Amino acid sequence: MMDLVYDLEGNYLYSSQEILSEDLPITIVAVLNQCYPEFDLDKKANQLDLGEVVRYEVQLNSQQQRLEVILDEEGNLLCESDA
């Protein structure tokens, strides 16, 4: 499923597509495994297409915590928050 997001004036902002975590780029998975070894990936993630750049929004789960992280295409962590 793909969502298209527009501002109030009707200008396109970005699209969001749900993907399986197993379809994430290997770079993203490697960074997540290195930075969050005690967490498991949710079965699904979101790929955000912002025109010239792509972001990945991923849910991570441990026994005690649930996180949501956003990474760029190179695997740089852009945002982390409790989910």
Secondary structure as the mmCIF struct_conf table of DSSP 4:
data_model
#
loop_
_struct_conf.conf_type_id
_struct_conf.id
_struct_conf.beg_label_comp_id
_struct_conf.beg_label_asym_id
_struct_conf.beg_label_seq_id
_struct_conf.end_label_comp_id
_struct_conf.end_label_asym_id
_struct_conf.end_label_seq_id
STRN STRN1 MET A 2 TYR A 6
TURN_TY1_P TURN_TY1_P1 LEU A 8 GLU A 9
BEND BEND1 GLY A 10 GLY A 10
STRN STRN2 TYR A 12 LEU A 20
HELX_RH_3T_P HELX_RH_3T_P1 SER A 21 ASP A 23
BEND BEND2 LEU A 24 LEU A 24
HELX_RH_AL_P HELX_RH_AL_P1 ILE A 26 CYS A 35
TURN_TY1_P TURN_TY1_P2 PRO A 37 GLU A 38
STRN STRN3 ASP A 40 ASP A 49
BEND BEND3 GLY A 51 GLU A 52
STRN STRN4 VAL A 54 ASN A 61
BEND BEND4 GLN A 63 GLN A 64
STRN STRN5 ARG A 66 ASP A 72
TURN_TY1_P TURN_TY1_P3 GLU A 73 GLU A 74
STRN STRN6 LEU A 77 ASP A 82
#
